[in-house]
């Protein structure tokens, strides 16, 4: 099948992750005739800076908890611009329309671009992602009641307001901490895949991006077909929070999100790539 016949995909990774998030999914889509572009956002992957204390092992936890983040200056505007370049690249690879997919915090960027360039988008897809009504921030969801039983907060190694980043020890050798990372993000992922992706995570997710209000309007974002892939076993973005965000946005936009569900934890791109690809192809139909 000629990729030019179909929309192309643009993939936006979540916090602490990078474009390798999608390594198992992109080839499956290519086999079905869909081109893809997956990027590292500013402050992530190859663009991520790391605090000096992160490289010192054994870890000085006190220094790690207080050193200002070299990623702190990264803004959501920079991320929007980088993602927009990827959208324009994908437009040339497919039929001129794009399916924009965001995982977790990547949903913030999806909403920003959905509002900014609705006419280029065939659909937006949120994979257990932050999908917020106008005026709400990602930081607001983290402190909300529906997220209160999640495990993410227990992994943070510094005060985001003090260091300018949400900080994890992604190079930890502490068995308890590493076990909690796996339980939180990768509970149904096999150990080899877990070790491979963990080795590529950056420790500092810029705090600024959590504080940017959602810009969505009925006139722009509201007319882009949107899909939400619910992950029922997710311990990062709990299913209650996922359903709450769907309800909020549907009420504000005055139309319905197309909802799909997977019995998966936070990372089905590793644990269930074929099933995820099936859903993604459906969103491009």
Secondary structure as GFF3:
##gff-version 3
##sequence-region A 1 285
A	DSSP	three_ten_helix	3	5	.	.	.	ID=ss1
A	DSSP	beta_strand	8	12	.	.	.	ID=ss2
A	DSSP	three_ten_helix	19	22	.	.	.	ID=ss3
A	DSSP	alpha_helix	23	31	.	.	.	ID=ss4
A	DSSP	beta_strand	36	38	.	.	.	ID=ss5
A	DSSP	three_ten_helix	45	47	.	.	.	ID=ss6
A	DSSP	three_ten_helix	52	55	.	.	.	ID=ss7
A	DSSP	alpha_helix	61	66	.	.	.	ID=ss8
A	DSSP	alpha_helix	76	93	.	.	.	ID=ss9
A	DSSP	beta_strand	98	103	.	.	.	ID=ss10
A	DSSP	alpha_helix	106	116	.	.	.	ID=ss11
A	DSSP	three_ten_helix	118	120	.	.	.	ID=ss12
A	DSSP	beta_strand	121	127	.	.	.	ID=ss13
A	DSSP	alpha_helix	138	142	.	.	.	ID=ss14
A	DSSP	three_ten_helix	145	147	.	.	.	ID=ss15
A	DSSP	three_ten_helix	152	155	.	.	.	ID=ss16
A	DSSP	alpha_helix	160	163	.	.	.	ID=ss17
A	DSSP	beta_strand	165	167	.	.	.	ID=ss18
A	DSSP	alpha_helix	175	185	.	.	.	ID=ss19
A	DSSP	alpha_helix	191	198	.	.	.	ID=ss20
A	DSSP	beta_strand	204	206	.	.	.	ID=ss21
A	DSSP	three_ten_helix	207	211	.	.	.	ID=ss22
A	DSSP	three_ten_helix	221	223	.	.	.	ID=ss23
A	DSSP	beta_strand	226	231	.	.	.	ID=ss24
A	DSSP	alpha_helix	239	253	.	.	.	ID=ss25
A	DSSP	beta_strand	258	262	.	.	.	ID=ss26
A	DSSP	alpha_helix	268	271	.	.	.	ID=ss27
A	DSSP	alpha_helix	273	284	.	.	.	ID=ss28
###
